[in-house]
């Protein structure tokens, strides 16, 4: 919670980093992946490197109306202070981003517990839909609080995915979707994701894990969605395994974030994808400047 120390630490790390290619010096006020849910009543526990939320809706009728955004919540106030501290330190030095909000279905999974929410998809669907719609309205309000802070400081908008845009930008996601069918996803959650993409000017969807791939076609049908970040998960790495996934995304006219790939995989990437809209977000195996220069030159030749 010592956000002044953490901001100073980020500033020092950025000052001692060489940013190559189109990499940018970005710092964002990370308070854990379900911080928005904490502001709405979830218990929140910190470990060394991450956080855990504790559900706050035990009974829909008794608890749902209390699980709402509280602007006086200490963790919300801390995130505001953290953002302001970074903005002050970042002037003329680095870009400040939005925190990791995790709205939508993942927010409901935090409020209710993922396994319990999976049962709710069968037994309490009306409660789920009502809370989902209510929570999106809260999220847009919260998003704009931080959006206005950054824009007033002449910052472009970015977050934990280091793309930037001068207007509203964010990373829609639904990690809970790996637990439900395509029909359930399309009926209940897809409309909210469409509206979320319309709320932003630029968006890149965080698609997490092989069990979420069943929803790819639905996501690619969203006209307002600009790009896809495909995360295969631990044990599923390797570009070759997912060539058809990347090609499908590209055929739909969406941009692609290639999460860290190996230098040895570059020839296959050049062979199977068009360069337009492909963003290399880290390349493993670059250990010195000479190698970095050669890799950049080869990518430039491809483009």
C-alpha positions as CSV (number, residue, x, y, z in Angstrom):
1,X,0.0,0.0,0.0
2,X,3.0,2.3,0.0
3,X,2.2,3.7,-3.4
4,X,4.8,6.5,-3.1
5,X,7.5,3.8,-2.8
6,X,6.0,1.7,-5.6
7,X,5.8,4.7,-7.9
8,X,9.4,5.6,-7.2
9,X,10.4,2.0,-7.9
10,X,8.6,2.0,-11.2
11,X,10.2,5.3,-12.2
12,X,13.7,3.8,-11.4
13,X,13.0,0.6,-13.4
14,X,11.8,2.6,-16.4
15,X,14.9,4.9,-16.3
16,X,17.1,1.8,-16.4
17,X,15.3,0.1,-19.3
18,X,16.1,0.4,-23.0
19,X,12.9,0.5,-25.0
20,X,13.4,-1.0,-28.5
21,X,11.2,-1.2,-31.5
22,X,7.8,0.3,-30.6
23,X,8.1,-0.6,-26.9
24,X,7.0,2.3,-24.6
25,X,7.8,3.4,-21.1
26,X,4.5,2.7,-19.3
27,X,3.7,2.5,-15.6
28,X,0.2,1.5,-14.4
29,X,-1.2,1.4,-10.8
30,X,-1.5,-2.3,-10.3
31,X,-3.6,-3.1,-7.2
32,X,-4.4,-6.7,-8.2
33,X,-6.6,-8.2,-10.9
34,X,-10.0,-7.9,-9.2
35,X,-9.6,-4.5,-7.6
36,X,-12.9,-3.2,-9.1
37,X,-14.7,-6.1,-7.3
38,X,-13.0,-5.0,-4.0
39,X,-14.3,-1.5,-4.5
40,X,-17.8,-3.2,-4.7
41,X,-17.5,-5.1,-1.5
42,X,-15.4,-8.2,-2.0
43,X,-12.8,-9.1,0.6
44,X,-9.3,-8.7,-0.7
45,X,-6.2,-10.5,0.4
46,X,-2.6,-9.8,-0.8
47,X,0.1,-12.4,-1.5
48,X,3.6,-11.6,-2.5
49,X,2.8,-11.3,-6.2
50,X,-1.0,-11.3,-6.6
51,X,-4.3,-10.9,-4.9
52,X,-7.4,-13.0,-4.0
53,X,-10.9,-11.7,-3.8
54,X,-13.5,-13.1,-1.4
55,X,-17.1,-13.3,-2.5
56,X,-19.6,-10.9,-1.0
57,X,-22.9,-12.1,-2.4
58,X,-23.9,-15.2,-0.4
59,X,-27.6,-14.7,-1.1
60,X,-28.8,-12.9,-4.1
61,X,-31.9,-11.4,-2.5
62,X,-30.1,-10.3,0.7
63,X,-26.7,-9.2,-0.6
64,X,-26.8,-8.2,-4.2
65,X,-28.0,-4.6,-3.5
66,X,-25.0,-4.1,-1.1
67,X,-22.4,-5.2,-3.6
68,X,-22.0,-1.9,-5.3
69,X,-19.2,0.6,-6.0
70,X,-18.1,2.6,-3.0
71,X,-16.1,5.7,-4.0
72,X,-15.0,6.0,-0.3
73,X,-13.5,2.5,-0.3
74,X,-9.9,2.7,1.0
75,X,-8.6,0.6,-1.9
76,X,-10.3,2.9,-4.4
77,X,-8.8,6.0,-2.7
78,X,-5.4,4.2,-2.7
79,X,-5.7,3.6,-6.4
80,X,-6.5,7.2,-7.0
81,X,-3.5,8.3,-5.0
82,X,-1.3,5.8,-6.9
83,X,-2.4,7.1,-10.2
84,X,-1.8,10.7,-9.2
85,X,1.7,9.8,-7.9
86,X,2.6,8.2,-11.2
87,X,1.2,11.1,-13.2
88,X,3.3,13.5,-11.2
89,X,6.5,11.4,-11.6
90,X,5.8,10.6,-15.2
91,X,5.6,14.1,-16.6
92,X,7.9,14.2,-19.6
93,X,9.3,10.7,-18.7
94,X,6.8,7.9,-19.0
95,X,3.1,7.1,-19.8
96,X,0.7,6.3,-17.0
97,X,-2.0,3.7,-17.6
98,X,-5.3,2.5,-16.1
99,X,-5.4,-0.3,-13.5
100,X,-6.7,-3.8,-14.2
101,X,-10.4,-3.5,-13.6
102,X,-11.8,-6.9,-14.7
103,X,-15.5,-5.9,-15.2
104,X,-18.3,-8.0,-16.7
105,X,-18.5,-11.7,-16.0
106,X,-15.2,-11.8,-14.1
107,X,-16.5,-9.2,-11.8
108,X,-19.6,-11.3,-11.1
109,X,-17.4,-14.3,-10.6
110,X,-15.5,-12.4,-7.9
111,X,-18.7,-11.2,-6.2
112,X,-20.2,-14.6,-6.2
113,X,-17.3,-17.1,-6.6
114,X,-16.7,-18.8,-10.0
115,X,-18.1,-22.2,-9.1
116,X,-21.2,-20.7,-7.5
117,X,-21.7,-18.4,-10.5
118,X,-21.5,-21.5,-12.8
119,X,-24.5,-23.0,-10.9
120,X,-26.2,-19.6,-11.1
121,X,-26.1,-19.8,-14.9
122,X,-28.6,-22.6,-14.5
123,X,-30.5,-21.8,-11.3
124,X,-30.4,-17.9,-11.0
125,X,-30.0,-16.6,-14.5
126,X,-32.3,-13.6,-13.9
127,X,-30.2,-12.4,-10.9
128,X,-27.0,-12.8,-12.9
129,X,-28.3,-10.8,-15.8
130,X,-29.6,-8.0,-13.6
131,X,-26.3,-7.7,-11.7
132,X,-24.3,-7.8,-14.9
133,X,-26.2,-4.9,-16.4
134,X,-26.0,-2.9,-13.1
135,X,-22.3,-3.6,-12.8
136,X,-21.5,-2.4,-16.3
137,X,-23.0,1.0,-15.5
138,X,-20.9,1.2,-12.4
139,X,-17.8,0.2,-14.3
140,X,-18.2,2.9,-17.0
141,X,-18.5,5.5,-14.3
142,X,-15.3,4.2,-12.7
143,X,-13.5,4.0,-16.0
144,X,-14.3,7.6,-16.7
145,X,-12.9,8.8,-13.4
146,X,-9.5,7.5,-14.2
147,X,-9.8,8.3,-17.9
148,X,-10.4,11.9,-17.1
149,X,-7.4,12.0,-14.7
150,X,-5.1,10.7,-17.4
151,X,-6.4,12.9,-20.2
152,X,-6.2,16.0,-18.0
153,X,-2.5,15.2,-17.5
154,X,-2.1,14.9,-21.4
155,X,-1.5,11.1,-21.1
156,X,-2.7,8.8,-23.8
157,X,-4.7,5.8,-22.6
158,X,-3.1,2.5,-21.9
159,X,-3.1,-0.2,-19.2
160,X,-1.5,-3.6,-18.5
161,X,-1.4,-4.3,-22.2
162,X,1.0,-1.6,-23.4
163,X,-0.9,-0.3,-26.5
164,X,-1.8,3.4,-26.4
165,X,-4.6,5.5,-27.8
166,X,-5.6,9.1,-27.4
167,X,-9.2,8.2,-26.6
168,X,-10.9,5.5,-24.7
169,X,-9.0,2.2,-24.9
170,X,-9.2,-1.0,-22.9
171,X,-8.9,-4.8,-22.8
172,X,-12.3,-6.6,-22.6
173,X,-12.1,-10.1,-21.2
174,X,-14.2,-12.9,-19.8
175,X,-12.0,-15.6,-18.2
176,X,-15.1,-17.1,-16.7
177,X,-16.2,-18.0,-20.2
178,X,-14.0,-21.2,-20.1
179,X,-16.6,-22.6,-17.7
180,X,-19.7,-22.2,-19.9
181,X,-21.1,-23.2,-23.3
182,X,-21.0,-21.1,-26.4
183,X,-24.8,-20.7,-26.2
184,X,-24.7,-19.3,-22.6
185,X,-21.9,-17.0,-23.5
186,X,-23.7,-15.7,-26.6
187,X,-27.0,-15.2,-24.8
188,X,-25.8,-13.6,-21.6
189,X,-22.3,-12.1,-21.9
190,X,-21.7,-11.3,-25.6
191,X,-24.2,-8.4,-25.7
192,X,-22.3,-6.7,-22.8
193,X,-18.9,-7.2,-24.5
194,X,-20.4,-5.7,-27.6
195,X,-21.5,-2.6,-25.6
196,X,-18.1,-2.5,-23.9
197,X,-16.3,-2.4,-27.2
198,X,-18.7,0.4,-28.4
199,X,-17.9,2.4,-25.2
200,X,-14.2,2.4,-26.2
201,X,-12.6,3.8,-29.3
202,X,-10.1,1.0,-29.4
203,X,-10.2,-2.5,-27.8
204,X,-8.2,-5.7,-27.7
205,X,-9.9,-8.8,-26.3
206,X,-8.0,-10.9,-23.8
207,X,-8.8,-14.5,-24.8
208,X,-7.4,-16.8,-22.1
209,X,-7.0,-20.5,-22.5
210,X,-8.0,-23.3,-24.9
211,X,-11.4,-23.7,-23.2
212,X,-12.2,-20.1,-24.2
213,X,-11.6,-20.8,-27.9
214,X,-15.1,-22.0,-28.4
215,X,-16.1,-18.3,-28.2
216,X,-13.7,-17.0,-30.7
217,X,-16.1,-16.9,-33.6
218,X,-18.6,-14.9,-31.5
219,X,-16.0,-12.4,-30.5
220,X,-14.7,-12.0,-34.1
221,X,-18.2,-11.0,-35.1
222,X,-18.0,-7.9,-33.0
223,X,-17.5,-5.1,-35.5
224,X,-16.2,-2.7,-32.9
225,X,-13.5,-5.0,-31.6
226,X,-10.1,-4.1,-33.0
227,X,-7.8,-6.9,-32.0
228,X,-7.3,-10.1,-30.0
229,X,-4.7,-11.1,-27.4
230,X,-4.6,-14.9,-27.4
231,X,-3.1,-16.4,-24.3
232,X,-2.8,-20.2,-24.6
233,X,-1.7,-20.7,-21.0
234,X,1.0,-22.6,-19.3
235,X,1.9,-25.9,-21.0
236,X,0.2,-24.8,-24.3
237,X,2.9,-22.4,-25.5
238,X,4.3,-22.4,-29.0
239,X,3.2,-20.5,-32.1
240,X,3.1,-23.6,-34.3
241,X,0.2,-25.1,-32.2
242,X,-2.0,-22.0,-32.8
243,X,-1.3,-21.0,-36.4
244,X,-4.9,-21.6,-37.4
245,X,-6.2,-19.5,-34.5
246,X,-4.0,-16.6,-35.5
247,X,-5.0,-17.0,-39.2
248,X,-8.7,-17.0,-38.3
249,X,-8.2,-13.8,-36.3
250,X,-6.4,-12.2,-39.2
251,X,-9.0,-13.3,-41.7
252,X,-11.7,-11.5,-39.6
253,X,-9.8,-8.3,-40.0
254,X,-8.7,-8.0,-36.4
255,X,-5.2,-7.1,-35.1
256,X,-3.1,-9.7,-33.3
257,X,-0.9,-9.4,-30.2
258,X,1.7,-12.1,-30.4
259,X,2.7,-12.7,-26.8
260,X,6.4,-13.6,-26.3
261,X,7.5,-15.9,-29.2
262,X,10.9,-17.4,-29.7
263,X,13.4,-16.2,-32.3
264,X,13.3,-19.6,-33.9
265,X,9.5,-19.2,-34.5
266,X,9.9,-16.0,-36.6
267,X,10.3,-17.7,-40.0
268,X,7.0,-19.7,-39.5
269,X,5.2,-16.4,-38.4
270,X,6.5,-14.6,-41.5
271,X,5.3,-17.6,-43.7
272,X,1.8,-17.9,-42.2
273,X,0.7,-14.4,-41.4
274,X,0.5,-11.1,-43.1
275,X,2.4,-8.3,-41.4
276,X,-0.6,-5.9,-41.2
277,X,-1.9,-5.7,-37.7
278,X,0.6,-8.1,-36.1
279,X,2.2,-6.8,-32.9
280,X,5.2,-8.6,-31.5
281,X,4.8,-8.2,-27.7
282,X,8.2,-9.5,-26.7
283,X,10.6,-12.0,-28.3
284,X,12.4,-14.6,-26.3
285,X,16.1,-15.2,-27.0
286,X,17.3,-11.7,-27.4
287,X,20.2,-11.3,-24.9
288,X,22.2,-8.5,-26.4
289,X,21.8,-5.4,-28.6
290,X,23.3,-7.0,-31.7
291,X,20.7,-9.7,-31.7
292,X,17.9,-7.2,-31.1
293,X,19.1,-5.2,-34.1
294,X,19.1,-8.2,-36.3
295,X,15.6,-9.2,-35.2
296,X,14.3,-5.7,-35.8
297,X,15.9,-5.6,-39.3
298,X,14.3,-9.0,-40.2
299,X,10.9,-7.9,-39.0
300,X,11.2,-4.6,-41.0
301,X,12.1,-6.6,-44.1
302,X,8.9,-8.7,-43.6
303,X,6.8,-5.6,-43.3
